[in-house]
């Protein structure tokens, strides 16, 4: 059954978010707009904190936590979008979301454990003036992982019903 907030009263289609003949920039922006804002806020916060490291801890905490608000709004827009799907698409999307969440949790946890163990300080992971671990410790890293794993999960689980 289509979601009641859908003005055209037609179900949402996952294919509208995949690049191809059914892609809709408007639908993608409606669903993932907050994720892109969270990434931009995260990148801006990183740039500020790298430049001004002497700011008070309270201000630095606010800057670091600022991307979480648009990330929560992104979760809300994704859940609203999924509720507007028909039953089959709804099931595939929920399975893909679960897959994306579990994979992201696994990667982020493994990343943290490896960083704690000092793997990223080893010479094999360091290029001149580039520290691999610092680029993946931002809010944008898990958001990007969730998006990538969602699309991968959608392809995997959609094949089951074809």
ZIMOZI-V160763 format. One record per residue. N is the residue number from 1. D_FIRST is the distance of its C-alpha to the first C-alpha in whole Angstrom. Layout:
N/D_FIRST  N/D_FIRST
This chain:
1/0  2/4  3/7  4/9  5/12  6/11  7/14  8/13  9/9  10/9  11/7  12/10  13/13  14/15  15/18  16/18  17/20  18/22  19/25  20/25  21/24  22/21  23/22  24/21  25/24  26/22  27/19  28/21  29/23  30/20  31/19  32/23  33/25  34/26  35/27  36/29  37/30  38/31  39/33  40/35  41/36  42/37  43/39  44/41  45/41  46/43  47/45  48/46  49/47  50/49  51/51  52/51  53/52  54/54  55/52  56/51  57/49  58/47  59/46  60/45  61/43  62/41  63/41  64/40  65/37  66/36  67/33  68/31  69/30  70/28  71/27  72/25  73/24  74/23  75/21  76/19  77/18  78/17  79/15  80/13  81/13  82/11  83/9  84/7  85/7  86/6  87/7  88/11  89/11  90/10  91/13  92/15  93/15  94/16  95/19  96/20  97/20  98/22  99/24  100/25  101/26  102/28  103/30  104/30  105/32  106/34  107/35  108/36  109/37  110/40  111/41  112/42  113/44  114/45  115/46  116/48  117/50  118/51  119/50  120/49  121/53  122/54  123/56  124/53  125/50  126/52  127/53  128/56  129/54  130/51  131/49  132/46  133/45  134/45  135/42  136/40  137/40  138/38  139/34  140/34  141/34  142/32  143/29  144/30  145/30  146/27  147/25  148/28  149/27  150/23  151/23  152/26  153/23  154/20  155/23  156/24  157/21  158/19  159/23  160/22  161/19  162/21
